Amino acid sequence: MFFDPLFLLVVGPGMLLALWATFKVKTTFDRYSKVALASRMSGAEIARELLARSGVQGVEVELHEGFLSDHYHPVARKVRLSRAVYEGRSISAAGVAAHEVGHAIQHHQGYKLMAARQALVGPANLGTNLSYLAVFAGFLLHLAGLIWVGIILFSAVVLFQLVTLPVELDASRRAKVQLLETGIVGQAEGQHVARVLSAAAMTYVAALITSVMTLVYFVLRATSRR
């Protein structure tokens, strides 16, 4: 299985897409991190402003170390921004900060898909940690039942990513609307923000495609054993 041509045929294109998406988001972020906002607001200032204007209370904005480690933590109720975003006064910083605030607004408004994604975090983590082990052990030990246990576990990962994609796209949509409506960015700057967020969205598309094709590969190999 470790040198299976079928794996390269089925999963390979998704892996290449994931590599391209990672490269694209990094280069796009770097490009627009050099483009200063006319408003000169930092990512942290933008996040706090958008939270206040949206009526979201009790959510803190804090610095989080790591490159592009930005995220919203729904349990801690914190928007955590990487240093380049938290302190940055650029198109990239504005787009990423507004995107994470978009998740906080989703949470505040009870966005159903976000709640569904949160419910799937546990099963997805279990699937990520155990599915490959179960599948490979099943093949090595010739235990069909164990293989299907691994496939079921990995299905939770696919389902999580399937729900994650529209959640991320919705957060980006909210970010673009909020930035324009508040006047934090102008029309021309808004187009640049859209490019940053579109590049980021491609990483979620690539992850979903790769996971779906990995699941297809596992099923093909499991059924071919018959």
Secondary structure, 3 states (H helix, E strand, C coil): CCCCHHHHHHCHHHHHHHHHHHHHHHHHHHHHCCCECCCCCCHHHHHHHHHHHCCCCCCEEEECCCCCCCEEECCCCEEEECHHHHCCCEHHHHHHHHHHHHHHHHHHHCCHHHHHHHHHHHHHHHHHHHHHHHHHHHHHHCCHHHHHHHHHHHHHHHHHHHHHHHHHHHHHHHHHHHHHHCCCCCHHHHHHHHHHHHHHHHHHHHHHHHHHHHHHHHHHHHHHCC
